[in-house]
């Protein structure tokens, strides 16, 4: 059996139970959990810090200890957006029902800053969570990443480019899993029809004079690796231009490397209501992202707990 075939078999054996349990275990069946919300916690105060943009909010499940955390990164093309945008509360409440905390982080935006400032901020936010988790009764060994649109791009880049977490004394091995929702994964070939100036120009090219090597090293699809944390990649039926192809190409690149990865198509959703519709129905379309994302985290936690028990 060849190496690629072995990777495919491992992939199927690991992920098939996830698909089989989605209908049986949905977030709607979980009992409600109260949230303790802490806002505007600074995660970086060094040179160039912005008090608003270098901060995060914590959504902590009441009455729980040693719980996992999902660090969520908002979208907005690296030029706009906020940690409370996109109906984020639905995301936090959904995971809290399962005893999982959520941190929602801001990061500095273009054109005021250029790459790699955004991803450096995300690395700082992750490192702050890792270093301070115990203070909030959370488990720093079980931190997940999630992001929407540009946030999905940043989550993927942090998990695949070792440099940014290494600068904080950590590595992608400290990330338990990554959920990319309608993300951009190839900035070297990003299509932005009718956007002038393009977000790529605002965030990348003006700073590096069209250096193709910089754009390639900033593109998660070019960094796919068998050593990557497990990935859940999703896209919507009515997503933005080229995001379906971006998700599929990234998924295939990860599969070719033998990385643990799952691809999910969200029927009936648009780029903008995928997160706001988590755990809800919009225009009579059932939410698929919510159950998929929650079960992705729960399955990984169960698998790692089982592995620890066998040692």
Secondary structure, DSSP 4 states (H G I P E B T S, - for coil): --HHHHHHHHHHHHHHHHHHHTTTS-GGGSPP--EEEEEEEES--STT--TTTSEEEEEEETT--SEEEEEEE--STTTS--TT-TTHHHHHHHHHTTT-EEEEE----TTTS-TTHHHHHHHHHHHHHHHHGGGGTEEEEEEEEEEETHHHHHHHHHHH-HHHHHTTT--GGGEEEEEEES----GGG---TT-SS-HHIIIIIHHHTT-HHHHHHT-GGGG--TTSPEEEEEEEEE-STTHHHHHHHHHHHHHHHT--EEEEEEEEEETTTTTTTTTSEETTEEP-HHHHHHHHHHHHHHHHHHHHHH-
